[in-house]
Amino acid sequence: MRQHHIPRSILRHFADAEDKVWMQRRGGSPVRTKVENAAVKKNQYKTLHDKRPECYEKLLTSLENWLKPALEEVISEELLPSESERQKELRLFTSLQYARSPATREFMSSVVLPHIAKESPMNMEVQAQMKLAPEYDLPMFMDLYQTVFKELEQLPLFLIRSEDDGFICPDDPVFLQSDSQGRIILGLFPISSRLLLQLGGSNRDQTCEPISANAEAIIKWNQDSIYDSIAVYGRSKEAVDMAAKGWLIQRDI
């Protein structure tokens, strides 16, 4: 089963009129491909304890279908909704995308779960099983999804606009920054080549109107945002190629 970690409904807002995006993998060159072939992997939600990745897929599809109208409305009107329920749905969608991304799945499986297995007072048999095969399964996914949402719910919401369709979509599109106590203080999520959702990170009053960002700021965000990603997607070859320079910058540091 082929499964997307970025919904095609999102990727299409980075595609051209032919429903194609420019894709560049780490260490590679930009190539033009159909949306259906981007950000996809066979059975990526399969775990040792759950042999049915379609369960994961059905849950994600159900959540996306519920939350997608709020996102599509923002993209179409280029305005944030004033209704609190609609804003809640945008935060939920952001949390959903963060929890399902490849970098999050890898971090939870290779760092968080082994730590839990080491520190938990569970019986030795369960600990041994988790150490042998730590997995980011469906219950863990739902727990992280809800935890991230509760924190994002406390942050003001802003809409950032690029006048030249300069935003790209990394494999891990949601960037979260935490303070020294582990509380999320900033969230960034590009929802189209023209628009980015920002949660927190500003002292200004929340507004439904979009805030324009200059080209320099957009390029910097594009390059910083690909830190954990292995691929980027965008409407233009130039935007994708410029964003990919972030990998070279990181390597030189």
KAMOWO-V818280 format. One line per field, one symbol per residue. ss: DSSP state (H for helix, E for strand, L for the rest). phi: phi as a letter, one per 20 degrees, with the letter a starting at -180 (. if undefined). burial: 1 if it has 24 or more other C-alpha atoms within 12 Angstrom, else 0. A space follows every 50 residues. Layout:
ss->???
phi->???
burial->???
This chain:
ss->LEEELLLHHHHHHHLLLLLEEEEEELLLLLEEEEHHHLLEEELLLLLLLL LLHHHHHHHHHHHHHHHHHHHHHHHHHLELLLLHHHHHHHHHHHHHHHHH LHHHHHHHHHHHHHHHHHHLLLLHHHHHHHHHLLLLLHHHHHHHHHHHHH HHLLLLEEEEEELLLLLLEELLLEEEEELLLLLEEEEEEELLLLEEEEEE LLLLLLLLELEEELHHHHHHHHHHHLLLLLEEEELLHHHHHHHHHHHHHH HHL
phi->.eceedgffegfeddefemcceccegnddfcebfgfddlcbflfefcfec edfffgffffffffffefgfffffffelbffefffffffffffffffffe fgfffffffedfffffffefefffffgfffffbfceefffgfffgfffgg fffedfdcddddfclefddfgdfedccdefenefdbccbfdafdccecdm mbefffceffdfdffffffffgfffegeedbccafcffffffffffffff fef
burial->00111111111111100001111111000111111111110001110000 00100110011011001101110110011110000111111111111111 11111101100011001000000000000100011111001101100110 11101111111100111111111111000000011111111111111111 10000001011010000111111111111111111111111111111000 000
